[in-house]
Amino acid sequence: MKVGLEVHQQLATSKLFCACPSELTETTNATFARRLRPASGEERTVDAAAAFQASRGLLYRYESGPANCLVEADEEPPRPLNDQALDVALTMALLLGARVVDEIETMRKIVVDGSNTTGFQRTALVAVGGHVEVGGRRHEILSIALEEDAARKVGSSAGEVAYRLDRLGIPLIEIATGPSIASGAEAREVAQEIGALLRATRRVRRGIGTIREDLNVSTEGGRRIEVKGVQELRLLGEYADREEARQKLLLRLRDELVRRGARVEPAPIDVTGELADLSQGPLAAAVRGRGVVLALRLLGFAGLLGPQPGTDERLGRELADQARAAGLGGLVHSDEPPDPSFSEERRKRLRVYLQLTAADAFALIADHSRERAGRAAAAVAARAAAALEGVPGETRDPLPDGRTRFSRPLPGRDRLYPETDVPPVPVPDERLERLRARLPERPSATRSRLEREQGVPAELAGQLVYGNELDRFEELVGRGHPPLAVARLLTQELPGTVVPSGAPPFEPTVETLDELLGALARGQFSKEGTPKVLGQLAAGAPSVGEAVVRSGLAAADSGELARVVDRIVQEQIGLVRERREAAFSPLMGDVMRELRGRRDGREVADELRRAIAKALADGPH
Amino acid sequence: MPAPPEGDPWDTLRSLPFGQHLEITDERGVRWSGTVIPPHDLSSPRTLTLKLETGYNVGLRVGPSAAFRLLEGPRTAGLPAAAPPGARAAPHGGVEILTTGGTIASRVDYETGGVRPVSDEADILAFYPDLASSGEVRITPVLDVLSENITPADWIALAGKVVEAFGRGAEGVVIAHGTDTMGFTAAGLSFLLTDLPGPVVLVGAQRSPDRPSSDGPSNLYAAVRVARDRRIGEVVVVMHEGPSDDRFAIHRGTWVRKMHSSRRDAFESRNGPPLGTIDAKDVHLLPTVRAPSAGPPRVDGPLDGRGALLAFYPGLPASRARAFAEGMRGIVLAGTGLGHVAAEHFSWIREASARGVVVAMTTQCLEGIVDPYVYATGRDLLRAGVVYLDDLLPETAYAKLLWSLGHASTPDGVRELLLRDRAGEFHRRRPMEATP
């Protein structure tokens, strides 16, 4: 398996071609509807991927809000390329040792799925080459580009897709590696390293969806597959591994289909009348709704559409994905287990009608629109025929369970043509020198600095550097809090906070964390009580003080501590006398349970040792 | 390996044909291969624009030690498109589309980096593939210019083509026009064309048709539908009503003005609602729409070019304005508010009027009437001989002035024509709800 990675990171500057803030919002103050159609590039060919999307004839509804201006609505020409965003991209190029182009030309990448109001994404190649080293292996960087993010899809219905424009135009740095990654685990490590480098620039957005990865996966004998927009780094390896498995299955099926001399009849047969007696299920619904049911004859395909040993991928799903992409709910095929709405007996009769032998399979495409069913049938037939060739090159969407699903054919280079509204940007050597003189610290250097100078344990330092919290760590340490306490709070206690169901996501500000660490330092609660205080904040406590009160954690004073310890020692005086100093461990647990984090563990231990010693000294020998 | 450089490599590279494949090794030893692409207008000196295999264009500074070698390969860039099937002629009925250039008939020019008009019928049909299937249409190129270059002489030529089109049996005529001066042309044609048997529809685009989001196609298809409407016998402008692609406004040619430099809904009727709207289903019209005439249509020329439009501004020296009026037979002033200029201008206006120059007043507010009776300045200007043109837009007043000068030999005759409604250009009343 060969895997290449594309990392897309949003930048925390204003937008790439206007002065709008790079912020997401739920506010809408204007809506409008548009249609898109493919336009020809400078070589006057219409790109396959673009034509595919346009064939759907969709209406796009847009919601514009406070993070938008006329530029995102495609009502005003783009402003020149954002200089600050370009500085971040150039900084990345220098960190990766890439060759920056001398003059940056902004291009239009045709995307007519409506996610860009213009029908294209503006993108500019900033640098080529360079490398990143992970686990002693060197991975080449193919390209570093600066591009605008797309609008957010917020809904869809028959013939329409709705997008919110807030995300449109947010600058993205796209870093593409060569196909040098050999496993899913390695893909994840490379993504982590690039992510840490990006964050080292301190100019990136953070939070869910601000960094996304595309995977380019190809196997021996397969074709390049692009898995687009993986947001969960932990699933990155799984997508790669499952894609490899899928391609292997498709190649195995190809060999079997070729051996059988299988073929696909491209012309669908209208079986609406033949199935008129069905009373339930999706086929019956189409028949009743004066729609149409089309059958495809898949000769020699029997048994190959359904589940195969050793994998949960299947060819039938690939065909159904095509029907879905054409706007249908899916399809019915002959390898599916019979169900009451379409019995074994009924299927046999259909087989006879379609003149199929036991070696053949069929696929049924049903819809109330004859035209849409026809389009879907053509796509399904083409996909079935492609099974005889092996793995079709395509773009696939990641699903939350680690699987992927067909999204569209692979776009070609025809998609790019010049964005003439944006002037080219020369990059003089002086600009690179200026940036080189203030390159940020590399993640590995930051990590050893945290260990060496601030006493943060190696594991926590790694989590800070490769996670999302380095900025807040430095901010809080800068405010005088002990590095270890801050590191523990940000990497362990905060992520482990139990948020009550129904409560909004817990995203405390730096100010809140500052207050919390301050209260901890002043002894208002003990470090064992931190999770509870965080839990109360997540549950809606308006301040840290209030959260401490609500969690019943107001720290026990020394008198109370002594009283509790003495009482428990007296209650267990038998145990103390029997096991002497070794009674400490069981008693410590009892005391801590009773104090429930209201006093620091070390102080409790000291007090308990004192009390045990005193009891032994006082008691009968 | 690339050949060692002989002389300055830039001398060769700058003159390579576009589409040439080559491999170049820059001064840092990085090797690039791609296709030579025309540079952007604003590209830096000694910069070679290459289209890489990935489709990206990059600019590379060519230093004296750069090495390159030419590669074999098809020259793809700049190849002409295969001509699509031509439109069928519309001998009887159908809509005739006159093209003048402008964004609606422009494409990106990869040699200059800007947009450039096309006049080729095949090119236009390539942009608007659904035109041929929407009914009988015929495309007649008339001009090939961006609209800032259009002159009143072009209005007369266009009016002549409109009359010819109706003469060939067209049921309506569409004029694809650049948007910058489309309001002027619409007004000019409104005064020039008389006895129209069907609609004359000006239409433009605010986004060039080589963009997937261009408003050109939807505007043009809407315009063709309006041109087929048998209730209309006047000059109108059809453009987006709002930012959406599903509703269009129909503006009377004398009421309309481009009110925004870039929005799709830049065109607005001033002083009242538009004449109509068009959506996916219907063409909705106000009852005030002018019905078709039995014809035959004709061009009621000429225009006299000795008319001018002058916007007053604070600090405009009276001597400048006086010089501007030299050799003119008439001047439209875009005055302030209800129709005012500074007192120092009274003297040249009095003198010009005495010489027989017609001075007419409009408002640079672009909405509302001019009225000489409210302020002393207005009364002074009225006494100086200024004719107040009610709620005419300055551009409409300018077009009407050229037409009036062409149709009356005396100043009083010109004044009379200016004040007489000819094409429905005056709103008799301005309803409250029309003010945005």
Contacts between the chains, C-beta under 8 A, distances in Angstrom:
chain1	res1	chain2	res2	distance
A	30	B	243	7.6
A	32	B	242	6.7
A	32	B	243	3.9
A	32	B	244	4.4
A	33	B	244	4.4
A	33	B	245	6.3
A	33	B	246	5.7
A	34	B	213	6.4
A	34	B	244	6.7
A	34	B	245	4.9
A	35	B	218	7.0
A	35	B	245	5.1
A	36	B	212	4.3
A	36	B	213	5.9
A	37	B	212	5.7
A	37	B	217	6.7
A	38	B	212	6.1
A	39	B	209	7.2
A	39	B	210	4.8
A	39	B	211	5.7
A	39	B	212	5.0
A	39	B	214	7.3
A	40	B	81	7.2
A	40	B	126	7.6
A	40	B	210	6.8
A	42	B	37	7.7
A	42	B	77	6.1
A	42	B	78	7.5
A	42	B	108	7.1
A	42	B	110	4.7
A	43	B	76	5.2
A	43	B	77	6.0
A	43	B	79	6.9
A	44	B	79	7.0
A	44	B	80	7.8
A	44	B	81	4.4
A	50	B	212	7.6
A	54	B	212	7.7
A	59	B	246	7.7
A	70	B	262	6.9
A	70	B	263	6.8
A	73	B	243	6.0
A	74	B	207	6.8
A	74	B	213	5.1
A	75	B	243	6.2
A	75	B	262	6.0
A	75	B	263	4.5
A	75	B	264	6.4
A	76	B	262	4.6
A	76	B	263	7.4
A	77	B	262	6.3
A	99	B	26	7.9
A	99	B	28	6.3
A	99	B	30	4.7
A	101	B	58	4.2
A	101	B	59	6.4
A	101	B	60	6.8
A	102	B	44	7.8
A	102	B	47	6.4
A	102	B	58	7.8
A	102	B	59	5.5
A	102	B	60	5.3
A	102	B	61	4.0
A	103	B	43	6.5
A	103	B	44	5.8
A	103	B	47	5.1
A	103	B	49	7.6
A	103	B	58	7.1
A	103	B	59	2.4
A	103	B	60	7.4
A	103	B	61	7.3
A	104	B	58	7.5
A	104	B	59	7.2
A	105	B	40	6.8
A	105	B	49	6.7
A	105	B	56	7.5
A	105	B	57	4.1
A	105	B	58	6.1
A	105	B	59	5.9
A	107	B	55	7.2
A	107	B	56	5.9
A	107	B	57	6.1
A	108	B	211	7.9
A	109	B	55	8.0
A	110	B	212	6.6
A	112	B	212	5.0
A	117	B	213	6.0
A	118	B	211	6.1
A	118	B	212	7.0
A	118	B	213	4.9
A	119	B	211	6.0
A	119	B	212	2.4
A	119	B	213	4.5
A	120	B	211	7.2
A	120	B	212	6.5
A	123	B	56	7.7
A	124	B	56	7.8
A	125	B	52	7.3
A	125	B	54	7.5
A	125	B	56	4.0
A	125	B	57	7.8
A	125	B	58	5.5
A	128	B	30	7.4
A	128	B	32	8.0
A	129	B	30	6.5
A	143	B	54	7.1
A	143	B	56	7.7
A	145	B	56	7.5
A	412	B	55	8.0
A	413	B	53	7.0
A	413	B	54	6.4
A	413	B	55	3.5
A	414	B	55	7.3
A	415	B	55	6.5
A	416	B	54	7.7
A	416	B	55	3.4
A	416	B	56	6.2
A	416	B	57	7.7
A	417	B	108	7.4
A	418	B	37	7.7
A	418	B	40	7.1
A	418	B	57	5.9
A	418	B	108	7.1
A	418	B	110	6.7
A	418	B	113	7.0
A	420	B	40	7.1
A	420	B	108	5.3
A	420	B	109	8.0
A	420	B	113	4.7
A	420	B	114	6.2
A	420	B	115	7.1
A	423	B	40	6.8
A	423	B	42	4.5
A	424	B	40	4.9
A	424	B	42	6.2
A	424	B	43	5.5
A	424	B	44	7.5
A	424	B	59	5.8
A	426	B	44	4.5
A	426	B	47	7.4
A	426	B	59	7.2
